[in-house]
Amino acid sequence: MSFVIKKVIKKVIKNKYYLILLIPALIYFFIFYYLPMVGALLAFKKYNYADGIFGSPWCGLDNFKFMFINGDIFGVIRNTALYNIAFIIVNTTFEIFLAILLSEIGCRFFKKISQGCILFPYFISWVVVGTFVYNMFNYEFGAVNGFLKSINIDPINIYNNPTAWIPIIIFIKLWKEIGYGTVLYLAAISSIDQEMYEAAEIDGANIFRRIRHITIPSLLPTIIILVLLSIGNVFKGDFQMFYQLVGSNSMVYSTTDVIDTFVTRSLLNTREFGMTTAAGIIQSVFGLIVIVTSNCCIKKYDRDYALY
């Protein structure tokens, strides 16, 4: 035991400067990620303001029972999972396609301009995006209905049509985040050995064969890692996006309500801290199960592609 302690102390002294640089990150994660985990006790308590978190009486699994009996949670979990799966499939496909397309463009000026244009939406606030969408689809003075009226077609009330929001949300998510994902895949493509392309070109392989047999296989490790990281958030809804796009429009909750918006709205309307905490725990547990299962499947396929 003393040998192990001496070895650890020796490594700490050797890497002391790296550890000092790590301290701010550790403090950040401890304060904002680990310390709030104490609040998970609320899921098993009947909270009241007078007694606080630790003094409130225990209620077992009553908060979970109430949440499932209420019935909304099943639709909310379904929406959250399906939206995130759609985001992963659609975004990953278009990001890879666009990264390969840009990598094959010879004009450096056009390539830089294109990268800047597709990356710009990533830095726009969801508040601004929500305003843009509202001005596009508003029933009375929206741009879409204004165009329809100009060609003598009846306007469409998008904000009363739950089904219409499914492609709208998927498209807005793609438009806003495709630039960031494309940059990641472009970086991976730039690290591919160019001699392989030159050898394939000498052997007579056209651009499509080079992409199929060199680019895509070389991108596979990056694709798997990014998809695994995304799968970890499959039960986590982007609160800013859904809230800013839809707001408190109950007419479209059936297709746009996700766990994060459900928890926030429940907390504001009912002040049931226990039930909302229980929803958050379910979200975290499901996310943990999904990422552990996915990582185990990837590990069986190829251990080098797994996260751990």
VOGU-3710 file (C-alpha; in Angstrom, 3 decimals, decimal comma):
1> msfvikkvik> 0,000/0,000/0,000  2,801/2,413/0,887  4,427/1,658/-2,469  1,225/2,604/-4,301  0,897/5,844/-2,294  4,500/6,794/-3,043  3,914/6,080/-6,730  0,810/8,285/-6,757  2,590/11,120/-4,941  5,465/10,862/-7,404
11> kviknkyyli> 3,082/11,171/-10,368  1,296/14,113/-8,752  4,593/15,943/-8,235  5,655/15,147/-11,784  2,400/16,437/-13,293  1,691/19,191/-10,781  1,429/21,944/-13,391  -1,116/19,978/-15,428  -3,124/19,285/-12,274  -3,105/22,990/-11,369
21> llipaliyff> -4,524/23,804/-14,798  -7,202/21,170/-14,171  -8,399/22,738/-10,896  -10,769/25,371/-12,457  -12,504/22,657/-14,498  -12,860/20,433/-11,440  -14,336/23,292/-9,424  -16,767/24,097/-12,247  -18,018/20,518/-12,565  -18,241/20,085/-8,801
31> ifyylpmvga> -20,328/23,241/-8,297  -22,625/22,958/-11,310  -22,874/19,169/-11,807  -22,072/17,229/-8,640  -23,245/19,566/-5,871  -26,781/19,907/-7,337  -27,116/16,105/-7,225  -28,041/16,522/-3,551  -31,350/17,860/-4,842  -32,187/14,377/-6,188
41> llafkkynya> -33,492/13,657/-2,679  -36,558/15,737/-3,566  -37,793/12,905/-5,780  -38,352/10,803/-2,656  -39,707/13,550/-0,386  -42,858/15,617/0,000  -41,111/18,951/-0,119  -42,199/21,983/1,831  -40,451/25,327/2,169  -40,414/25,325/5,966
51> dgifgspwcg> -38,450/22,090/6,402  -36,239/22,348/3,314  -34,693/19,464/1,401  -33,360/17,518/4,364  -36,200/18,215/6,784  -39,140/17,431/4,486  -40,860/14,068/5,130  -40,031/11,039/3,010  -42,744/9,826/0,637  -41,054/6,871/-1,035
61> ldnfkfmfin> -41,977/6,493/-4,694  -45,177/8,562/-4,505  -43,749/11,263/-6,787  -42,952/8,680/-9,455  -46,408/7,113/-9,108  -48,145/10,483/-9,472  -46,098/11,307/-12,539  -46,933/8,040/-14,310  -50,587/8,067/-13,243  -50,881/11,552/-14,701
71> gdifgvirnt> -50,146/9,973/-18,083  -48,318/12,843/-19,787  -44,865/11,463/-19,061  -45,152/8,606/-21,585  -45,824/10,951/-24,503  -43,113/13,324/-23,294  -40,503/10,540/-23,129  -41,577/9,331/-26,581  -41,252/12,817/-28,084  -37,851/13,392/-26,487
81> alyniafiiv> -36,398/10,092/-27,706  -37,836/10,256/-31,229  -36,754/13,847/-31,795  -33,209/13,152/-30,654  -32,987/10,007/-32,799  -34,186/12,046/-35,780  -31,642/14,770/-34,983  -28,811/12,228/-34,821  -29,746/10,551/-38,110  -30,529/13,689/-40,121
91> nttfeiflai> -27,752/15,913/-38,758  -25,052/13,250/-38,998  -26,014/12,368/-42,587  -26,026/15,964/-43,824  -22,907/16,938/-41,856  -20,896/14,096/-43,389  -22,261/14,851/-46,867  -21,472/18,549/-46,591  -18,010/17,946/-45,108  -17,104/15,594/-47,970
101> llseigcrff> -18,532/18,061/-50,501  -16,509/20,969/-49,101  -13,351/18,877/-48,891  -13,567/18,122/-52,607  -13,958/21,778/-53,619  -10,741/23,120/-55,085  -11,384/26,847/-54,685  -10,100/27,817/-51,227  -11,896/31,180/-51,245  -15,278/29,611/-51,988
111> kkisqgcilf> -14,627/26,916/-49,386  -13,906/29,468/-46,647  -16,955/31,567/-47,541  -19,153/28,455/-47,523  -17,815/27,313/-44,146  -18,464/30,743/-42,646  -22,032/30,853/-44,002  -23,025/27,417/-42,723  -21,339/27,967/-39,339  -22,940/31,374/-38,714
121> pyfiswvvvg> -26,393/30,054/-37,593  -24,722/28,063/-34,797  -23,918/31,311/-32,982  -27,435/32,752/-33,271  -29,441/32,681/-30,036  -32,519/30,449/-29,917  -34,468/33,570/-28,919  -33,616/35,140/-32,271  -34,383/31,893/-34,097  -37,742/31,665/-32,306
131> tfvynmfnye> -38,595/35,212/-33,400  -37,587/34,383/-36,956  -39,807/31,267/-36,983  -42,730/33,200/-35,484  -42,492/35,852/-38,185  -42,396/33,117/-40,798  -45,409/31,095/-39,636  -47,642/33,571/-37,815  -51,233/33,129/-39,010  -52,084/36,812/-39,482
141> fgavngflks> -48,900/38,463/-40,732  -46,367/35,653/-41,219  -44,285/35,530/-44,386  -45,563/32,092/-45,406  -49,247/32,973/-45,049  -48,609/36,355/-46,648  -47,272/34,556/-49,717  -50,192/32,118/-49,736  -52,679/34,987/-49,595  -50,925/36,726/-52,470
151> inidpiniyn> -51,582/33,718/-54,707  -55,185/33,287/-53,450  -54,551/30,258/-51,221  -56,078/30,003/-47,761  -53,559/30,640/-44,955  -52,383/27,771/-42,775  -52,511/27,979/-38,991  -49,209/26,266/-38,177  -49,536/27,044/-34,469  -52,689/24,913/-34,265
161> nptawipiii> -51,224/22,013/-36,254  -49,112/19,669/-34,072  -47,971/17,438/-36,953  -46,537/20,358/-38,933  -44,020/21,107/-36,197  -42,204/17,778/-36,539  -40,449/18,612/-39,856  -40,119/22,284/-38,855  -38,220/21,472/-35,646  -36,012/18,885/-37,363
171> fiklwkeigy> -35,168/21,337/-40,158  -34,451/24,252/-37,773  -32,170/22,029/-35,687  -30,328/20,940/-38,834  -30,022/24,506/-40,144  -28,636/25,813/-36,864  -26,149/23,062/-36,017  -25,024/21,611/-39,347  -22,134/24,069/-39,543  -20,569/22,987/-36,257
181> gtvlylaais> -20,812/19,286/-37,097  -19,446/19,874/-40,585  -16,355/21,583/-39,144  -15,683/18,532/-36,947  -15,882/16,160/-39,892  -13,811/18,490/-42,069  -11,093/18,388/-39,433  -11,219/14,590/-39,497  -11,024/14,544/-43,302  -8,031/16,890/-43,303
191> sidqemyeaa> -6,127/14,416/-41,111  -6,485/11,603/-43,677  -3,203/10,730/-45,398  -3,310/12,358/-48,850  -1,002/9,704/-50,256  -3,888/7,234/-50,140  -5,927/9,506/-52,410  -2,999/9,906/-54,778  -2,426/6,146/-54,931  -6,125/5,503/-55,544
201> eidganifrr> -6,187/8,132/-58,308  -3,174/6,520/-59,989  -4,967/3,160/-59,838  -7,892/4,706/-61,718  -10,350/5,283/-58,867  -12,754/8,137/-59,565  -13,918/10,633/-56,945  -16,883/8,498/-55,849  -14,721/5,426/-55,318  -12,178/7,469/-53,352
211> irhitipsll> -14,952/8,782/-51,111  -16,470/5,329/-50,657  -13,266/3,382/-50,000  -11,045/6,003/-48,319  -12,953/8,987/-46,901  -15,937/7,245/-45,329  -13,960/4,357/-43,734  -11,460/6,884/-42,368  -14,314/8,937/-40,893  -15,894/5,918/-39,207
221> ptiiilvlls> -14,129/6,304/-35,806  -15,110/9,997/-35,635  -18,697/9,192/-36,646  -19,033/6,489/-33,989  -17,615/8,656/-31,190  -19,823/11,660/-32,057  -22,913/9,461/-32,389  -22,189/7,799/-29,038  -21,876/11,204/-27,387  -25,173/12,238/-28,982
231> ignvfkgdfq> -26,885/9,035/-27,868  -26,048/9,939/-24,278  -28,424/12,912/-24,656  -31,203/11,003/-26,406  -33,523/11,548/-23,421  -32,485/15,152/-22,942  -34,573/17,715/-24,786  -33,093/21,016/-25,870  -35,195/23,279/-23,632  -34,099/26,520/-25,298
241> mfyqlvgsns> -35,017/25,259/-28,760  -38,433/23,794/-27,964  -39,467/26,600/-25,655  -38,395/29,412/-27,961  -39,950/27,809/-31,045  -43,255/26,716/-29,507  -43,543/28,564/-26,200  -46,592/27,752/-24,071  -48,810/26,763/-26,980  -50,787/23,833/-25,559
251> mvysttdvid> -52,284/23,092/-28,981  -49,060/21,448/-30,136  -47,875/19,805/-26,906  -48,695/16,350/-28,287  -45,757/16,532/-30,714  -43,492/19,210/-29,240  -43,479/18,618/-25,486  -40,203/17,066/-24,275  -38,955/16,155/-20,809  -37,215/19,476/-20,193
261> tfvtrsllnt> -40,213/21,629/-21,150  -42,563/19,305/-19,249  -40,474/19,560/-16,081  -40,173/23,354/-16,295  -43,873/23,868/-16,978  -44,887/21,463/-14,197  -42,627/23,266/-11,743  -44,041/26,690/-12,662  -47,692/25,556/-12,630  -47,876/23,080/-9,742
271> refgmttaag> -44,786/23,829/-7,609  -44,397/20,036/-7,272  -40,645/19,913/-6,770  -40,720/16,200/-6,023  -42,493/15,231/-9,238  -40,274/17,380/-11,442  -37,149/15,989/-9,758  -38,471/12,471/-10,342  -38,852/13,285/-14,054  -35,258/14,494/-14,143
281> iiqsvfgliv> -34,032/11,287/-12,488  -35,916/9,159/-15,009  -34,327/11,214/-17,783  -30,821/10,649/-16,376  -31,331/6,928/-15,744  -32,675/6,283/-19,242  -29,805/8,266/-20,753  -27,262/6,261/-18,729  -28,823/2,947/-19,810  -28,812/3,954/-23,472
291> ivtsnccikk> -25,185/5,130/-23,575  -23,883/2,118/-21,589  -25,787/-0,277/-23,860  -24,596/1,498/-27,014  -21,001/1,534/-25,794  -21,135/-2,203/-25,033  -22,454/-2,912/-28,540  -19,695/-0,815/-30,103  -17,104/-2,520/-27,898  -18,183/-5,912/-29,253
301> ydrdyaly> -17,813/-4,589/-32,805  -14,439/-2,898/-32,230  -12,955/-2,011/-28,841  -10,975/0,881/-30,341  -14,178/2,727/-31,224  -15,709/2,521/-27,730  -15,751/5,457/-25,329  -14,392/3,371/-22,445
//
